[in-house]
Amino acid sequence: MHKTRIGIIGCGNVSANYLRHAPLFPGIEVAAVADLDMSRARERAEQFEIPRACTVEQLLTDPDIELVVNLTVPKAHYSVAMGAMEAGKHVFNEKPLAATRDEGQRLVDAAHEKGLRLGGAPETFLGSGQQAARRAIDDGLIGRPVAGTAFMMSPGPEAWHPDPDFFYQYGGGPLFDMGPYYLMSLLHLLGPVRQVTAAAGIQKPDRTIGSGERAGEALVVETPDHIAGVITFESGAIVTLVTSFAVRAHRHAPIEIYGTDASLSVPDPNGFDGEVLLCEQRRGEWKPIAMNYCQGYGRSVGVADMAASIHNGREHRASGVQALAVLDLMEAFLESARSGCAVAPRVPYQRPAPMPEGLEPGQMD
Ligand SMILES: NC(=O)c1ccc[n+]([C@@H]2O[C@H](COP(=O)([O-])OP(=O)(O)OC[C@H]3O[C@@H](n4cnc5c(N)ncnc54)[C@H](O)[C@@H]3O)[C@@H](O)[C@H]2O)c1
């Protein structure tokens, strides 16, 4: 089997998650890690026994590295990915694909022009929970999907995060931080979108850092902390999506899809597994559906799928085009909230191929 040699740029929080799960996939091998802060790169290399910690430039000039995983902060996603593509590497970006739709589009165009692959998180839809939910819908278990709800609501991260400023700056907020999981899941389940409408506000402007050295310091909230939207899919299904950092507690399920024959409860899209429940009657019993998809994936599965796709000559599933469609929808929500008008997506979306059933852990098609 071909082993794709990978370089990771950005050795912060989420890199540990990628490095922990990468060894599950025999088709990829992390050959080097890099960060602006060399001490972070060295620390991760030591912790996960990666042969090389180096600068970004050294990583990009290493001819053995075929694919770069970009785990830097959102505002650096564009420049790091473009630099890697200019060095002839395939790139997989963490979410969001870029800070703006225009930057994301330029990345997609560059990959196309250079004949390189561009991938983008979230790839949680490759997990057993989301795949089984898609299968249930595709097999007609709920009839025709007519509506749905998706809720990501919390009080915000400042109680536990020691440096939460970026969550409340433009490019942050609950929509850009957590919305990608929900939007990617909804697109994967229901297909392309016709239009979105939204209302958004800064509902809780007074916030204080709750932990770490800056505990007690006031936060500046620049971007909406509550965004309520309605998505009309091309199929006609109408889905309500609320993302909020202004809700202390609630009892809504993460995602429910309502069909003409039954309702479906979809597991948290910020995870890979979870039970999919089906209910056919009002006040009826919610029953788990049987599934035969590989469980236990974590971050790195999208990278492994992309590496396998390059060598097997198929499309990769967590694609940059798809991540751009998500970024486009997030911008559309804010545009609609500002203008009071419905906004149509500018980026077309096509559902990726489903994962095959019955794969062994680490196996790719
Ligand atoms: N933390 C999480 O649980 C989590 C979960 C899912 C997705 N993400 C996404 O992953 C990305 C990284 O998040 P994080 O929490 O690991 O952030 P982080 O701040 O902990 O780490 C980012 C790292 O990138 C480095 N970096 C920044 N700019 C760079 C550049 N130009 N070149 C090289 N290195 C650079 C920083 O020095 C830092 O070490 C973000 O896009 C975030 O949205 C994070």
The ligand as an SDF file (V2000), in Angstrom:
LIG
                    3D

 44 48  0  0  0  0  0  0  0  0999 V2000
   -9.2860   23.3890   19.3870 N   0  0  0  0  0  0  0  0  0  0  0  0
  -10.2200   22.6060   18.9320 C   0  0  0  0  0  0  0  0  0  0  0  0
  -10.7940   21.7770   19.6820 O   0  0  0  0  0  0  0  0  0  0  0  0
  -10.6240   22.6380   17.4860 C   0  0  0  0  0  0  0  0  0  0  0  0
  -11.5630   21.7290   17.0750 C   0  0  0  0  0  0  0  0  0  0  0  0
  -11.8960   21.7060   15.7500 C   0  0  0  0  0  0  0  0  0  0  0  0
  -11.3190   22.5840   14.8860 C   0  0  0  0  0  0  0  0  0  0  0  0
  -10.4200   23.4960   15.2840 N   0  0  0  0  0  0  0  0  0  0  0  0
   -9.8180   24.3990   14.2920 C   0  0  0  0  0  0  0  0  0  0  0  0
   -8.4360   24.0830   14.1860 O   0  0  0  0  0  0  0  0  0  0  0  0
   -7.6700   25.2650   13.9430 C   0  0  0  0  0  0  0  0  0  0  0  0
   -6.6220   25.3910   15.0210 C   0  0  0  0  0  0  0  0  0  0  0  0
   -7.2660   25.4830   16.2730 O   0  0  0  0  0  0  0  0  0  0  0  0
   -6.4540   25.2810   17.6180 P   0  0  0  0  0  0  0  0  0  0  0  0
   -7.4520   25.2790   18.6860 O   0  0  0  0  0  0  0  0  0  0  0  0
   -5.4820   24.1540   17.4900 O   0  0  0  0  0  0  0  0  0  0  0  0
   -5.6590   26.6770   17.6710 O   0  0  0  0  0  0  0  0  0  0  0  0
   -4.3500   27.0120   18.5150 P   0  0  0  0  0  0  0  0  0  0  0  0
   -4.3290   28.4960   18.6680 O   0  0  0  0  0  0  0  0  0  0  0  0
   -4.3010   26.1550   19.7280 O   0  0  0  0  0  0  0  0  0  0  0  0
   -3.1350   26.5380   17.5650 O   0  0  0  0  0  0  0  0  0  0  0  0
   -2.8440   27.1370   16.3360 C   0  0  0  0  0  0  0  0  0  0  0  0
   -1.3530   26.9900   16.0880 C   0  0  0  0  0  0  0  0  0  0  0  0
   -1.0610   27.4910   14.7910 O   0  0  0  0  0  0  0  0  0  0  0  0
    0.1760   28.2110   14.8640 C   0  0  0  0  0  0  0  0  0  0  0  0
    0.1880   29.1470   13.7600 N   0  0  0  0  0  0  0  0  0  0  0  0
   -0.5810   30.2600   13.6050 C   0  0  0  0  0  0  0  0  0  0  0  0
   -0.2850   30.8730   12.4430 N   0  0  0  0  0  0  0  0  0  0  0  0
    0.6810   30.1340   11.8540 C   0  0  0  0  0  0  0  0  0  0  0  0
    1.3980   30.2450   10.6520 C   0  0  0  0  0  0  0  0  0  0  0  0
    1.1790   31.2500    9.7940 N   0  0  0  0  0  0  0  0  0  0  0  0
    2.3490   29.3140   10.3660 N   0  0  0  0  0  0  0  0  0  0  0  0
    2.5820   28.3010   11.2220 C   0  0  0  0  0  0  0  0  0  0  0  0
    1.9260   28.1370   12.3900 N   0  0  0  0  0  0  0  0  0  0  0  0
    1.0000   29.0490   12.7040 C   0  0  0  0  0  0  0  0  0  0  0  0
    0.1550   28.8580   16.2270 C   0  0  0  0  0  0  0  0  0  0  0  0
    1.4730   29.1950   16.6380 O   0  0  0  0  0  0  0  0  0  0  0  0
   -0.4740   27.7540   17.0770 C   0  0  0  0  0  0  0  0  0  0  0  0
    0.4820   26.8870   17.6220 O   0  0  0  0  0  0  0  0  0  0  0  0
   -8.6810   26.4020   13.9020 C   0  0  0  0  0  0  0  0  0  0  0  0
   -8.9940   26.6720   12.5710 O   0  0  0  0  0  0  0  0  0  0  0  0
   -9.9180   25.8580   14.6290 C   0  0  0  0  0  0  0  0  0  0  0  0
  -11.1160   26.4200   14.1130 O   0  0  0  0  0  0  0  0  0  0  0  0
  -10.0430   23.5260   16.5680 C   0  0  0  0  0  0  0  0  0  0  0  0
  1  2  1  0
  2  3  2  0
  2  4  1  0
  4  5  1  0
  4 44  2  0
  5  6  2  0
  6  7  1  0
  7  8  2  0
  8  9  1  0
  8 44  1  0
  9 10  1  0
  9 42  1  0
 10 11  1  0
 11 12  1  0
 11 40  1  0
 12 13  1  0
 13 14  1  0
 14 15  2  0
 14 16  1  0
 14 17  1  0
 17 18  1  0
 18 19  2  0
 18 20  1  0
 18 21  1  0
 21 22  1  0
 22 23  1  0
 23 24  1  0
 23 38  1  0
 24 25  1  0
 25 26  1  0
 25 36  1  0
 26 27  1  0
 26 35  1  0
 27 28  2  0
 28 29  1  0
 29 30  1  0
 29 35  2  0
 30 31  1  0
 30 32  2  0
 32 33  1  0
 33 34  2  0
 34 35  1  0
 36 37  1  0
 36 38  1  0
 38 39  1  0
 40 41  1  0
 40 42  1  0
 42 43  1  0
M  CHG  2   8   1  16  -1
M  END
$$$$
